[in-house]
Amino acid sequence: MSEQAMDPANSPLYPIREVSRLTGVNSVTLRAWERRYGLIRPQRTPKGHRLYAREDIRRVERILQWLNRGVPVSQVRDLLEQAEPTADDVPPPDISDWESQRQRLLQAVDALDSDTLEVLFNRSMALYPAGVCVTELWQPVIDQLEERWSDQFGAELQRRLLESFLRTRVGIRLYHANQATRGARLLLLRLPEERDLLRLLLLALVASAAGFRVEWLDTHLPLNELPLAAERFKADAVLMTSGYAERSDLIRRQLPRLAEQLEMPLCLVGPVARIRGAELENTQIASLGNELPAALSRLHGLLGR
């Protein structure tokens, strides 16, 4: 099928993979919005392939507006029939659904319940964009768990279970997404004090959904080998993340020297970027912030793509 077809009114029609690329909403989510909630109604070819008009794409963008304001997907259809959302008439977010999902996720981790983790991951990713899932569900739960894990017996077992679970699910998504996208290539790594892969995996998930090709290393890499890794992976940017402040010598001396050696941007993402942002202002390191969707949006601007 060509990238665009034409409807009888000579307006272009787009296949689902192109709509996914344009909006950042994966095809599974687009199908769920259609089948379960009737939010969009694409046309069909004689063989049953979906074709989306420009109005469908604008409707997807409006759906994203509501979801990003905290409105549950089940309530979006009624809102779509009303006027475009403005700063004055947006209803207060209904956080009850997300709160219940966060509680279920916490309980599943406490109980080492992989089946419930699977259900929560698949359902959330089918109904919401990855950035919303991470911001509303996975990141808040991981933040809460990390506070508990500091002095809780069995914490390491819970940590490794969740890490193993996300590594597998995110890895599968990255494999397929990397085959389909031609976006900028990112190399993701942890900073030395980051003890697990949880933040890195969430970053990889959101970056992939934002249209980037993602490569990541699950072990700490010596800093003097990072330029070689960036070159061999043909990275357009290197992103490093940590939930900690990291050592002052690393932030003030080692990373700025490393940034000068690289031929592509070196960026910090996550709490470390918020904590150390002021110290990076006069360096070549880009501080993208703590909120992952916003950080990836800034990176798009930095790369000019």
C-alpha positions in Angstrom: 0.0 0.0 0.0 1.3 3.5 -0.8 1.9 5.9 2.0 -1.2 8.0 0.9 -4.4 7.2 -0.9 -7.1 9.5 -2.0 -10.8 9.6 -1.0 -13.5 10.6 -3.4 -13.2 14.2 -2.4 -9.5 14.2 -3.4 -8.3 14.5 0.2 -5.3 12.3 1.2 -5.9 9.2 3.2 -3.2 7.7 5.4 -2.5 4.1 6.5 -2.3 3.4 10.2 1.5 3.2 10.3 1.7 6.8 8.9 -0.9 8.1 11.4 1.1 6.4 14.2 4.2 8.2 12.9 2.5 11.6 12.6 0.8 11.5 16.0 3.1 9.4 18.2 0.2 7.0 19.0 1.0 3.4 18.3 -1.2 1.3 16.1 -2.4 -1.0 18.9 -3.7 2.1 20.8 -5.4 3.5 17.6 -7.2 0.2 17.1 -8.3 0.1 20.8 -9.7 3.7 20.6 -11.7 2.6 17.6 -13.0 -0.8 18.7 -13.6 -0.2 22.4 -14.5 3.4 22.6 -15.6 4.5 19.1 -13.3 7.5 19.3 -12.2 7.4 15.7 -13.8 5.8 12.6 -11.3 5.3 9.8 -12.3 4.3 6.3 -11.5 0.8 5.1 -10.1 -0.5 1.8 -11.7 -3.5 0.1 -9.2 -5.7 1.9 -10.1 -4.2 5.3 -7.0 -2.0 5.8 -7.7 1.2 7.7 -7.3 4.6 6.0 -7.4 7.9 8.0 -8.4 11.3 6.7 -6.9 14.5 7.9 -9.9 15.1 10.1 -9.2 11.7 11.8 -5.7 12.8 12.5 -6.9 16.1 14.0 -9.3 14.0 16.1 -6.4 11.9 17.4 -4.6 15.1 18.4 -7.7 16.3 20.3 -7.9 12.9 22.1 -4.3 13.4 23.2 -5.1 16.9 24.5 -7.8 15.4 26.8 -5.7 12.5 27.9 -2.7 14.8 28.7 -5.1 16.8 31.0 -5.8 13.6 33.0 -9.2 12.7 31.5 -9.8 8.9 31.4 -10.1 7.5 27.9 -13.7 6.3 28.8 -14.8 9.9 29.1 -13.1 11.4 26.1 -15.9 10.6 23.5 -18.4 12.9 25.1 -15.9 15.7 25.4 -15.0 15.3 21.7 -18.5 16.3 20.8 -18.1 19.6 22.6 -16.0 22.6 21.7 -12.2 22.4 21.5 -10.6 22.4 25.1 -9.3 25.8 26.3 -7.5 26.8 29.4 -10.7 28.2 30.9 -13.1 25.3 30.3 -11.0 22.2 30.9 -12.6 20.1 33.7 -10.5 19.1 36.7 -8.7 15.8 36.0 -10.4 12.6 37.1 -7.6 10.9 38.9 -9.6 8.1 40.3 -8.9 5.6 37.5 -5.2 6.3 37.6 -5.1 6.1 41.4 -6.8 2.7 41.4 -4.3 1.4 38.8 -1.4 2.7 40.8 -2.7 0.9 43.9 -3.1 -2.3 41.9 0.4 -2.0 40.5 1.8 -1.5 44.0 -0.1 -4.5 45.3 1.2 -6.6 42.3 4.8 -5.7 43.1 4.3 -6.4 46.8 2.8 -9.8 46.0 5.4 -10.5 43.2 2.3 -11.1 41.0 3.7 -11.2 37.4 0.2 -12.0 35.9 -1.3 -8.7 37.2 1.8 -6.8 36.1 1.2 -8.2 32.6 -2.5 -7.1 32.6 -1.8 -3.6 33.9 1.1 -3.1 31.4 -0.8 -4.3 28.4 -4.1 -2.6 29.2 -2.5 0.8 29.9 -0.3 0.7 26.8 -3.3 -0.3 24.6 -5.4 2.6 25.8 -3.0 5.4 26.3 0.1 6.8 24.7 3.3 5.6 26.3 4.1 9.1 27.7 0.8 9.2 29.5 1.2 5.7 30.9 4.7 6.4 32.2 3.7 9.8 33.7 0.5 8.7 35.3 1.2 5.1 36.3 4.6 3.6 36.1 6.8 6.5 37.2 4.8 7.5 40.2 4.7 3.9 41.4 8.4 3.4 40.9 9.1 6.7 42.8 6.9 5.4 45.7 8.6 2.0 45.6 12.1 3.5 45.8 11.1 5.3 49.0 9.9 2.1 50.5 12.9 0.0 49.2 15.4 2.0 51.2 14.6 0.1 54.4 12.2 -2.8 53.5 13.0 -6.4 53.8 12.5 -8.1 50.4 13.0 -4.8 48.5 15.8 -6.2 46.3 13.5 -9.1 45.2 10.7 -6.7 44.3 13.2 -4.4 42.5 14.6 -7.3 40.4 11.2 -8.7 39.6 9.9 -5.4 38.3 13.2 -4.7 36.4 13.1 -8.2 34.7 9.4 -7.7 33.8 9.9 -4.3 32.2 13.2 -5.3 30.5 11.3 -8.0 28.6 8.3 -6.0 27.6 10.1 -2.8 26.7 12.8 -4.8 24.9 10.1 -6.5 22.6 8.6 -3.1 21.8 11.9 -1.5 21.0 12.9 -4.4 18.7 9.7 -4.0 16.6 9.7 -0.2 16.8 13.3 0.1 15.7 12.5 -1.9 12.6 9.7 0.5 11.6 11.1 4.0 12.4 13.7 6.1 10.7 13.9 8.6 13.5 17.1 9.9 15.2 19.1 7.1 16.9 19.6 7.5 20.7 22.1 5.7 22.9 20.7 5.5 26.5 22.9 4.8 29.6 22.7 4.9 33.4 25.0 7.2 35.4 27.1 5.4 38.0 25.0 5.8 41.1 21.8 4.5 39.4 21.5 1.0 40.8 18.8 -0.5 38.6 17.4 -0.2 35.0 13.9 1.1 35.9 14.3 4.7 34.9 16.3 3.7 31.8 13.6 1.4 30.7 10.9 4.0 31.1 13.0 6.5 29.2 13.5 3.9 26.4 9.8 3.3 26.2 8.8 6.9 25.9 11.7 7.7 23.5 10.6 4.9 21.2 7.0 6.0 21.3 8.2 9.6 20.4 9.7 8.2 17.1 13.4 7.7 18.1 15.4 4.6 17.4 16.7 3.5 20.7 19.8 1.5 21.8 20.5 1.0 25.4 23.2 -0.7 27.6 22.1 -2.5 30.7 25.5 -2.3 32.4 27.6 0.7 33.4 30.0 1.7 30.7 33.4 3.3 31.5 33.2 6.9 30.5 36.3 6.7 28.4 34.6 4.1 26.2 31.4 6.1 25.6 32.7 8.0 22.6 33.5 4.7 20.9 30.1 3.3 21.8 28.4 6.5 20.4 30.4 6.2 17.2 29.7 2.5 16.7 26.0 2.8 17.4 25.9 5.8 15.0 24.0 7.7 17.8 22.5 11.1 17.0 22.4 11.9 20.8 23.6 10.2 24.0 21.1 10.3 27.0 22.2 9.5 30.5 19.8 9.1 33.4 19.9 8.8 37.2 17.5 9.2 40.1 20.4 10.6 42.2 22.5 13.8 42.4 25.6 11.8 41.4 29.1 12.9 42.4 30.0 16.5 42.0 33.3 15.7 40.3 31.4 13.7 37.7 28.9 16.4 37.0 31.3 19.4 37.1 34.4 17.9 35.4 34.1 14.5 33.9 30.8 14.8 32.0 31.6 18.3 30.6 35.0 16.9 29.3 33.2 14.0 27.8 30.7 16.3 26.1 33.5 18.1 24.4 34.8 14.8 22.9 31.5 13.7 21.4 30.3 14.7 18.0 26.6 14.5 19.1 24.7 16.1 22.1 25.2 14.6 25.5 22.0 15.0 27.5 20.9 14.3 31.1 17.4 13.2 31.8 15.5 12.4 35.1 16.0 13.7 38.6 19.7 14.3 38.1 18.8 16.9 35.4 16.5 18.7 37.9 19.0 18.5 40.7 22.1 19.5 38.8 20.5 21.7 36.1 22.0 25.0 37.3 25.5 23.5 37.3 25.2 22.5 33.6 24.2 25.9 32.3 27.7 26.8 31.1 28.6 23.4 29.7 27.9 21.5 26.5 25.7 19.1 28.3 21.9 19.5 27.6 19.7 19.2 30.7 16.4 17.9 29.3 14.5 17.8 32.6 12.8 15.2 34.7 9.4 14.8 32.9 10.1 12.3 30.1 7.6 13.4 27.5 8.7 17.0 27.8 12.3 15.9 27.8 11.9 14.0 24.5 10.1 17.0 23.0 13.0 19.2 23.9 15.4 16.7 22.3 13.4 16.8 19.1 14.0 20.6 19.1 17.6 20.2 19.9 18.2 17.8 17.0 16.0 19.9 14.7 13.7 17.0 13.8 
